[in-house]
């Protein structure tokens, strides 16, 4: 009922920024966010977590879709003024915020239409050790960690020795390199960084011995993420940070809302500082962080506006220009995005489609800045959905995204001791957190590449494991494990477990 009401409101609201329209949308969003933040998730029954896909998705959505209008309602900003663009499309404000709320409601419905699945309703202590390692799931951790780390080290070495700079790294320093495969390699490196970070979290959560190459891989991951941050690429740095922090506070240790709020505040300060500093070429070589911040070009002429407002304006431009000034794309962008999981596949179909734009960011940049723009406005998930199919496209795509997020959450909740599932969940957690400022092709590509790599390693490890056990029928005998035996094993350093284990006789039920 609420979704239908806001769909009707979208077609009825007047042009401009009307207080009652903005307040109605803000109140609805606050209700959705409050419900999400007050219901911690429990992927492990013993460990509640507030860092859920829904909470992170809403938090980032608020910054770019709602916060400017909250400031406007309070009289703290003027929507007509922007130092980034000459036309802020303020007449599209009512429709833009209403379309956003439609998307948030559709996402919520999709996310909650499936219930929260879980392996057990009891505490983890009720699991015997054989329960926790059905089919040798933990044995997958080592080959997955070694292969991911080795591949990361190899690609980083090739990338640095070749002297490459992808568009994400070089756009703020004017050092972008043009080379075949550079963007794909850069994406693969970032995917592997996220996987290595997720595997390190898995090792900590299960108190497993960490292979030395994974430690090296983690060091390279952190170094790579910091390098990207120094070059001005905040979003890629945040993806890696979200995997580490989100994973730690989901699978290892509980964090209170106060701690999370404080961490968010620190991140926003850093986020703003990098935005200010990246306007200075090679600012990190000045040797004085505060002086560079004080005398930056941005700070001298700052109006208090940050780049989040550009994304807010792109959505206003979207609803003003499409479909009156430009027709819908009718699925062309989604075909291109869906195929992004397959490298170089665009060469197979783009000559036949001949699209005017290959992605929504190109279209929005031309609308706001013209054909000769020297920088890009980027896109957002609401505009990206609307440009193809209008309001119904926003409803369908946001519903599907919410449903997918819940399905991935349930996938890991049914077996939170499977490293493959943990890796996929933590990547999804980070990607959905930043999805409001992305097109949907980003999570599709990242998750598809991670899934392919993880599946190949899993299948290879399984075959090698069977070859080491000739004559094995694949069935596991009954085992009886006592607390004393586990203590003895721990003392011998053969195995460690963070859980309290009860004595039990167990027959392996196999995989689900």
C-alpha positions as CSV (number, residue, x, y, z in Angstrom):
1,X,0.0,0.0,0.0
2,X,2.8,2.4,0.9
3,X,4.7,1.6,-2.3
4,X,1.6,2.2,-4.4
5,X,0.9,5.5,-2.7
6,X,4.4,6.8,-3.4
7,X,4.2,5.7,-7.0
8,X,1.0,7.7,-7.4
9,X,2.7,10.6,-5.6
10,X,5.6,10.6,-8.1
11,X,3.2,11.5,-10.9
12,X,1.3,14.0,-8.9
13,X,3.9,16.1,-7.2
14,X,4.6,19.6,-8.5
15,X,7.9,20.8,-9.8
16,X,10.4,22.2,-7.4
17,X,11.2,21.4,-3.7
18,X,8.0,21.4,-1.7
19,X,8.4,21.1,2.1
20,X,5.5,18.6,2.7
21,X,6.7,16.3,-0.1
22,X,10.3,16.3,1.2
23,X,9.1,15.8,4.8
24,X,6.9,12.9,3.9
25,X,9.7,11.2,2.1
26,X,12.2,11.9,4.8
27,X,9.8,10.5,7.5
28,X,9.3,7.3,5.5
29,X,13.0,6.8,5.0
30,X,13.7,7.4,8.7
31,X,11.1,4.7,9.6
32,X,12.7,2.2,7.3
33,X,16.2,2.9,8.6
34,X,15.1,2.8,12.2
35,X,13.5,-0.6,11.7
36,X,16.7,-1.9,10.1
37,X,19.1,-0.6,12.7
38,X,17.2,-1.8,15.6
39,X,17.1,-5.4,14.3
40,X,20.6,-6.8,14.4
41,X,21.3,-9.9,12.3
42,X,22.7,-13.2,13.6
43,X,24.6,-15.1,11.0
44,X,26.2,-16.8,14.0
45,X,23.5,-17.2,16.7
46,X,25.9,-16.2,19.4
47,X,27.0,-13.0,17.7
48,X,24.5,-10.2,16.8
49,X,25.6,-7.7,14.2
50,X,24.4,-4.3,13.2
51,X,26.5,-4.2,10.1
52,X,24.0,-5.7,7.7
53,X,23.5,-5.2,4.0
54,X,20.2,-3.3,4.7
55,X,21.7,-0.9,7.2
56,X,24.8,-0.1,5.1
57,X,22.7,0.3,2.0
58,X,20.4,2.7,3.8
59,X,23.2,4.6,5.4
60,X,24.9,5.4,2.1
61,X,21.6,6.1,0.4
62,X,20.8,8.7,3.0
63,X,24.0,10.6,2.4
64,X,23.4,11.0,-1.3
65,X,19.6,10.9,-1.7
66,X,18.1,12.4,1.4
67,X,20.7,14.4,3.4
68,X,20.7,17.4,1.1
69,X,16.9,17.7,1.3
70,X,17.1,17.4,5.1
71,X,19.5,20.3,5.1
72,X,17.1,22.2,2.8
73,X,14.1,21.6,5.1
74,X,16.2,22.9,8.0
75,X,17.2,26.0,6.0
76,X,20.8,25.0,6.0
77,X,21.4,24.8,2.2
78,X,20.2,26.2,-1.1
79,X,19.4,23.5,-3.6
80,X,19.9,25.9,-6.5
81,X,23.6,26.5,-5.8
82,X,26.3,24.1,-6.9
83,X,30.0,24.8,-7.6
84,X,30.2,21.6,-9.6
85,X,27.5,22.2,-12.3
86,X,25.8,25.2,-13.7
87,X,22.3,23.7,-13.7
88,X,21.3,21.9,-10.4
89,X,17.9,20.8,-11.9
90,X,16.1,22.0,-8.7
91,X,12.7,21.6,-10.3
92,X,13.2,17.8,-10.2
93,X,13.6,17.7,-6.4
94,X,10.1,16.5,-5.5
95,X,10.2,13.7,-8.1
96,X,13.8,12.7,-7.3
97,X,13.3,12.2,-3.6
98,X,9.9,10.4,-4.2
99,X,11.5,8.1,-6.8
100,X,14.2,7.3,-4.2
101,X,11.6,6.4,-1.6
102,X,9.9,4.1,-4.1
103,X,13.3,2.4,-4.6
104,X,13.9,2.1,-0.9
105,X,10.4,0.6,-0.3
106,X,10.9,-1.9,-3.2
107,X,14.3,-2.9,-1.8
108,X,12.9,-3.4,1.6
109,X,10.0,-5.5,0.4
110,X,12.4,-7.7,-1.7
111,X,14.7,-8.0,1.3
112,X,12.0,-9.1,3.7
113,X,9.9,-11.2,1.5
114,X,12.3,-14.0,2.4
115,X,12.6,-14.8,6.0
116,X,15.9,-14.9,7.8
117,X,17.3,-18.4,7.4
118,X,19.8,-20.0,9.8
119,X,21.4,-23.3,10.5
120,X,20.3,-23.5,14.1
121,X,18.2,-21.6,16.5
122,X,20.5,-22.7,19.3
123,X,23.9,-21.4,20.4
124,X,27.0,-22.5,18.5
125,X,28.1,-24.4,21.5
126,X,25.4,-27.0,20.6
127,X,27.4,-28.0,17.5
128,X,29.9,-30.8,17.7
129,X,33.1,-30.4,15.8
130,X,32.1,-32.8,13.1
131,X,29.0,-30.7,12.6
132,X,31.1,-27.8,12.0
133,X,33.3,-29.4,9.3
134,X,30.8,-31.5,7.3
135,X,32.4,-32.7,4.1
136,X,35.7,-31.0,4.9
137,X,34.4,-27.4,4.4
138,X,37.2,-25.9,6.5
139,X,39.7,-27.9,4.4
140,X,38.7,-25.6,1.5
141,X,40.1,-22.6,3.3
142,X,43.7,-23.4,2.8
143,X,43.6,-23.9,-1.0
144,X,41.3,-20.9,-1.4
145,X,43.6,-18.7,0.7
146,X,46.8,-19.9,-1.1
147,X,45.4,-19.6,-4.6
148,X,43.8,-16.2,-4.1
149,X,46.9,-14.8,-2.5
150,X,49.2,-16.1,-5.1
151,X,47.1,-14.8,-7.9
152,X,46.9,-11.4,-6.2
153,X,50.6,-11.2,-5.9
154,X,51.1,-12.2,-9.5
155,X,48.7,-9.6,-10.9
156,X,49.9,-6.8,-8.7
157,X,53.5,-7.5,-9.8
158,X,52.5,-7.5,-13.5
159,X,50.5,-4.3,-12.9
160,X,53.2,-2.4,-11.2
161,X,56.0,-3.6,-13.4
162,X,54.0,-2.5,-16.5
163,X,53.6,0.9,-15.0
164,X,49.8,0.9,-15.4
165,X,47.3,3.3,-14.0
166,X,43.6,2.5,-14.5
167,X,41.0,5.2,-14.8
168,X,40.0,4.8,-11.2
169,X,43.6,5.6,-10.1
170,X,44.7,8.1,-12.6
171,X,41.6,10.4,-13.1
172,X,42.6,12.6,-10.2
173,X,46.3,12.8,-11.0
174,X,46.1,12.9,-14.8
175,X,48.2,9.7,-15.1
176,X,45.7,7.2,-16.6
177,X,47.4,4.6,-18.8
178,X,45.8,3.3,-22.0
179,X,46.6,-0.4,-22.4
180,X,44.6,-3.5,-23.4
181,X,43.2,-5.3,-20.4
182,X,44.3,-2.7,-17.9
183,X,40.8,-2.0,-16.5
184,X,40.0,-5.7,-16.3
185,X,43.3,-6.4,-14.5
186,X,42.6,-3.5,-12.1
187,X,39.2,-4.9,-11.3
188,X,40.6,-8.4,-10.8
189,X,43.2,-7.1,-8.4
190,X,40.5,-5.3,-6.4
191,X,38.3,-8.5,-6.3
192,X,41.2,-10.6,-5.1
193,X,42.0,-8.0,-2.4
194,X,38.5,-8.3,-1.1
195,X,38.7,-12.1,-1.2
196,X,42.0,-12.1,0.7
197,X,40.6,-9.8,3.3
198,X,37.5,-12.0,3.6
199,X,39.6,-15.1,4.0
200,X,41.7,-13.5,6.7
201,X,38.4,-12.7,8.6
202,X,37.4,-16.3,8.2
203,X,40.6,-17.5,9.6
204,X,40.2,-15.3,12.7
205,X,36.6,-16.3,13.2
206,X,37.5,-20.0,13.2
207,X,40.9,-19.6,14.9
208,X,42.7,-21.4,12.0
209,X,46.4,-21.3,11.3
210,X,47.0,-18.7,8.6
211,X,49.1,-19.7,5.7
212,X,52.2,-17.4,5.4
213,X,51.2,-16.5,1.8
214,X,47.8,-15.2,3.1
215,X,49.6,-12.9,5.6
216,X,51.6,-11.6,2.7
217,X,48.5,-11.3,0.6
218,X,46.8,-9.3,3.4
219,X,49.8,-6.9,3.6
220,X,49.6,-6.4,-0.2
221,X,45.8,-5.9,0.1
222,X,46.2,-3.2,2.8
223,X,49.0,-1.5,0.9
224,X,47.0,-1.6,-2.4
225,X,44.0,-0.1,-0.7
226,X,46.0,2.7,0.9
227,X,47.7,3.4,-2.4
228,X,44.3,3.8,-4.1
229,X,43.2,6.1,-1.3
230,X,46.2,8.3,-1.7
231,X,45.5,8.5,-5.4
232,X,42.0,9.7,-4.6
233,X,40.0,6.5,-5.2
234,X,38.0,6.5,-2.0
235,X,35.4,4.0,-3.1
236,X,37.8,1.1,-3.8
237,X,39.5,1.7,-0.5
238,X,36.2,1.6,1.2
239,X,35.3,-1.7,-0.4
240,X,38.3,-3.4,1.1
241,X,37.8,-1.7,4.5
242,X,34.1,-2.8,4.6
243,X,35.1,-6.4,4.0
244,X,37.6,-6.3,6.9
245,X,35.6,-4.2,9.3
246,X,32.2,-5.7,8.4
247,X,33.5,-9.2,8.5
248,X,35.3,-8.7,11.8
249,X,32.1,-7.3,13.5
250,X,29.9,-10.0,11.9
251,X,31.9,-13.2,12.5
252,X,34.5,-12.4,15.1
253,X,33.4,-9.8,17.6
254,X,30.4,-7.7,18.4
255,X,30.4,-3.9,18.1
256,X,28.0,-1.6,19.7
257,X,26.0,1.0,17.8
258,X,28.1,3.7,19.6
259,X,31.4,2.2,18.3
260,X,29.9,1.9,14.8
261,X,28.6,5.4,14.8
262,X,32.0,6.7,15.9
263,X,33.8,4.7,13.2
264,X,31.4,6.1,10.6
265,X,32.2,9.6,11.8
266,X,35.9,9.0,11.5
267,X,35.5,7.6,8.0
268,X,33.4,10.6,6.9
269,X,36.1,13.0,8.1
270,X,38.7,11.0,6.1
271,X,36.4,10.8,3.1
272,X,36.0,14.6,3.0
273,X,39.7,15.2,3.6
274,X,40.7,13.0,0.6
275,X,38.1,14.8,-1.5
276,X,39.7,18.1,-0.6
277,X,43.3,16.9,-1.0
278,X,43.0,15.1,-4.3
279,X,42.6,18.4,-6.1
280,X,46.3,19.0,-5.4
281,X,48.6,17.0,-7.7
282,X,50.8,14.6,-5.7
283,X,49.5,16.1,-2.4
284,X,50.9,13.1,-0.5
285,X,54.4,14.2,-1.4
286,X,54.1,17.6,0.3
287,X,55.0,16.1,3.6
288,X,52.5,18.3,5.5
289,X,48.9,16.9,5.6
290,X,47.3,19.8,7.4
291,X,49.0,22.5,5.3
292,X,48.0,20.8,2.1
293,X,44.4,20.6,3.4
294,X,44.4,24.3,4.5
295,X,45.7,25.6,1.2
296,X,44.0,23.3,-1.3
297,X,42.2,24.8,-4.2
298,X,39.0,23.2,-2.9
299,X,39.2,24.6,0.6
300,X,39.9,28.2,-0.6
301,X,36.7,28.4,-2.6
302,X,34.6,25.9,-0.7
303,X,30.9,26.4,-0.2
304,X,30.4,23.5,2.1
305,X,29.3,21.3,-0.9
306,X,30.8,17.9,-1.4
307,X,30.8,15.4,-4.3
308,X,27.8,13.6,-2.8
309,X,25.7,16.5,-4.0
310,X,26.7,15.8,-7.6
311,X,25.0,12.4,-7.3
312,X,21.9,14.0,-5.8
313,X,21.8,16.4,-8.8
314,X,22.2,13.5,-11.3
315,X,19.0,12.0,-10.0
316,X,17.2,15.3,-10.3
317,X,18.5,15.6,-13.9
318,X,17.3,12.1,-14.6
319,X,13.7,12.7,-13.7
320,X,13.6,16.1,-15.5
321,X,15.2,15.0,-18.8
322,X,13.8,11.5,-19.1
323,X,11.5,10.8,-20.8
324,X,10.5,14.3,-21.9
325,X,13.9,15.3,-23.3
326,X,15.3,11.8,-23.9
327,X,13.6,8.5,-24.4
328,X,14.1,5.5,-22.1
329,X,16.9,3.1,-23.0
330,X,14.5,0.1,-22.9
331,X,16.9,-2.4,-21.4
332,X,20.0,-1.7,-23.5
333,X,22.0,-0.6,-20.5
334,X,20.9,-3.7,-18.6
335,X,22.0,-6.0,-21.4
336,X,25.4,-4.3,-21.3
337,X,25.6,-4.5,-17.5
338,X,24.6,-8.2,-17.3
339,X,27.3,-9.1,-19.8
340,X,30.0,-7.2,-17.8
341,X,30.7,-10.5,-15.9
342,X,32.3,-11.8,-19.1
343,X,35.5,-9.9,-20.0
344,X,35.6,-8.5,-23.6
345,X,32.1,-9.8,-24.3
346,X,31.1,-6.3,-25.4
347,X,32.9,-6.8,-28.7
348,X,30.5,-9.5,-29.6
349,X,27.2,-7.6,-29.3
350,X,27.9,-3.8,-29.1
351,X,28.4,-3.5,-32.9
352,X,24.9,-4.9,-33.4
353,X,23.2,-2.9,-30.6
354,X,25.0,0.4,-31.5
355,X,23.8,2.1,-28.2
356,X,24.0,5.8,-27.9
357,X,25.5,5.3,-24.5
358,X,27.2,2.2,-23.1
359,X,26.4,3.1,-19.4
360,X,24.2,5.5,-17.4
361,X,27.2,7.5,-16.2
362,X,28.0,8.6,-19.8
363,X,24.4,9.7,-20.4
364,X,24.2,11.6,-17.1
365,X,27.6,13.3,-17.7
366,X,26.4,14.6,-21.1
367,X,23.1,15.8,-19.6
368,X,24.8,17.8,-16.9
369,X,28.1,18.8,-18.4
370,X,27.8,18.5,-22.2
371,X,29.6,16.4,-24.7
372,X,33.0,18.0,-24.1
373,X,33.1,17.3,-20.4
374,X,36.5,16.9,-18.8
375,X,35.2,14.9,-15.9
376,X,32.4,12.5,-15.2
377,X,29.4,12.9,-12.8
378,X,29.1,9.2,-12.2
379,X,25.7,7.5,-11.7
380,X,23.5,6.1,-9.0
381,X,21.4,3.0,-8.6
382,X,18.1,4.8,-8.9
383,X,19.0,6.7,-12.1
384,X,20.5,3.6,-13.5
385,X,17.3,1.7,-13.0
386,X,15.0,4.5,-14.1
387,X,16.8,5.3,-17.4
388,X,15.9,1.9,-18.9
389,X,12.3,1.4,-17.8
390,X,11.1,4.3,-15.8
391,X,9.3,4.0,-12.4
392,X,8.4,0.4,-13.0
393,X,12.1,-0.4,-13.7
394,X,13.0,1.2,-10.3
395,X,10.4,-1.0,-8.6
396,X,11.5,-4.2,-10.3
397,X,15.2,-3.7,-10.1
398,X,15.3,-2.5,-6.5
399,X,13.0,-5.4,-5.5
400,X,15.3,-7.8,-7.2
401,X,18.4,-6.3,-5.5
402,X,16.7,-6.6,-2.1
403,X,15.7,-10.2,-2.8
404,X,19.3,-11.0,-3.9
405,X,20.8,-9.4,-0.8
406,X,18.6,-11.6,1.4
407,X,19.3,-14.7,-0.6
408,X,23.1,-14.2,-0.3
409,X,22.6,-13.5,3.5
410,X,20.6,-16.8,3.9
411,X,23.1,-18.7,1.8
412,X,25.9,-18.0,4.3
413,X,23.6,-18.2,7.3
414,X,22.7,-21.9,6.5
415,X,26.4,-22.7,6.7
416,X,28.6,-20.0,8.2
417,X,31.6,-22.3,8.5
418,X,32.0,-22.6,4.7
419,X,34.8,-20.2,3.5
420,X,33.3,-20.0,0.0
421,X,30.0,-18.7,1.4
422,X,31.6,-16.3,3.9
423,X,33.7,-14.8,1.1
424,X,30.7,-14.3,-1.2
425,X,28.7,-12.7,1.7
426,X,31.4,-10.3,2.7
427,X,31.9,-9.2,-0.9
428,X,28.2,-8.6,-1.2
429,X,28.1,-6.7,2.1
430,X,30.7,-4.2,0.8
431,X,29.3,-3.9,-2.7
432,X,25.7,-3.4,-1.5
433,X,26.9,-0.8,0.9
434,X,28.3,1.3,-2.0
435,X,25.6,0.3,-4.5
436,X,23.6,3.6,-4.1
437,X,26.5,5.4,-5.9
438,X,27.1,2.6,-8.5
439,X,25.4,1.1,-11.5
440,X,24.2,-2.5,-10.9
441,X,27.0,-3.7,-13.2
442,X,29.6,-3.3,-10.5
443,X,28.2,-5.9,-8.0
444,X,27.3,-8.2,-10.9
445,X,30.9,-8.1,-12.2
446,X,32.7,-8.4,-8.9
447,X,30.5,-11.2,-7.5
448,X,30.5,-13.1,-10.7
449,X,34.3,-13.0,-11.0
450,X,34.7,-14.0,-7.3
451,X,32.2,-16.8,-7.7
452,X,33.9,-18.2,-10.7
453,X,37.4,-18.1,-9.1
454,X,36.1,-19.6,-5.8
455,X,34.1,-22.3,-7.6
456,X,37.1,-23.3,-9.7
457,X,39.4,-23.5,-6.7
458,X,36.8,-25.4,-4.7
459,X,36.3,-28.0,-7.5
460,X,40.1,-28.4,-8.0
461,X,40.7,-28.8,-4.3
462,X,37.9,-31.4,-4.1
463,X,39.4,-33.5,-6.9
464,X,42.8,-33.3,-5.3
465,X,41.4,-34.4,-2.0
466,X,39.8,-37.4,-3.5
467,X,43.0,-38.4,-5.3
468,X,44.8,-38.4,-2.0
469,X,42.3,-41.0,-0.6
470,X,42.2,-43.9,-3.1
471,X,39.5,-46.4,-2.6
472,X,37.5,-44.0,-0.6
473,X,33.8,-44.3,-1.1
474,X,33.2,-40.7,-0.1
475,X,31.3,-41.6,3.0
476,X,32.6,-40.6,6.4
477,X,32.5,-43.1,9.3
478,X,30.8,-42.3,12.6
479,X,33.0,-40.3,14.9
480,X,32.9,-39.7,18.6
481,X,34.7,-36.6,19.8
482,X,35.0,-35.7,23.5
483,X,36.0,-32.4,25.0
484,X,39.1,-34.1,26.4
485,X,40.2,-35.2,23.0
486,X,39.9,-31.6,21.6
487,X,41.9,-30.2,24.5
488,X,44.6,-32.8,23.8
489,X,44.6,-31.9,20.1
490,X,44.8,-28.2,20.9
491,X,47.7,-28.8,23.3
492,X,49.5,-30.6,20.5
493,X,48.9,-27.7,18.2
494,X,47.1,-29.9,15.6
495,X,43.8,-28.0,15.7
496,X,42.3,-25.0,17.3
497,X,38.7,-24.1,17.8
498,X,37.2,-21.0,19.3
499,X,34.0,-22.7,20.3
500,X,33.0,-24.8,23.3
501,X,32.4,-28.3,22.1
502,X,30.2,-30.9,23.7
503,X,30.8,-34.7,23.7
504,X,28.8,-36.3,21.0
505,X,28.6,-39.3,18.7
506,X,27.9,-38.1,15.2
507,X,27.2,-39.4,11.7
508,X,28.1,-37.0,8.9
509,X,24.8,-35.9,7.3
510,X,26.7,-34.7,4.2
511,X,26.2,-31.3,2.5
512,X,22.9,-29.7,2.6
